[in-house]
Amino acid sequence: MGAMPTRRVTVERNRLRFAASHMATFGGTCEPLHGHNYDVFVEVEGDLTKDGWVWDFGDLKRTTLGIIEQLDHRFLLQRRSTLLAIEERPTNWAIRFGEKGYVFPKEDVVALPVENTTSEQIAEWISGELAAALRAKGALSMRKLTVGIEEMPGQAGWYTVDL
Ligand SMILES: [Zn+2]
């Protein structure tokens, strides 16, 4: 019995990038505030449409860009962190880790529903937004979606989900 063929399209890098700051936690410690120029990779696996494609490259890039633009030039806050003390105020976010405290104006922050702002979890969030956006456009033949976030050359976190 032969394996089912798989067909995939990928879009990556070039305009699919954003610059953002964050501070991830690990092992009970917290990184100092810093930033990355993140490169984004997207792979869609699915059946061919009657036009012989899995998904239109241009549309896939535009849709991805619409999502990652929300992160560009922002501080990425892990809203569900169990290690940071996070207080939402009317005009800012107050964040404390031990003796260190930060206050960020709200317009500079994207509060992501994740436990930590690792590349893996940022990729997972983008993947959820992207899957919803593509489904809303009628992408019913998609079977699998992968998002990769390269935070520096040669260092990337990935998330794959079956749709
Ligand atoms: Zn980092």
Residues whose N, C-alpha, C, O or C-beta is under 5 A from the ligand:
A	BS01	ZN	none
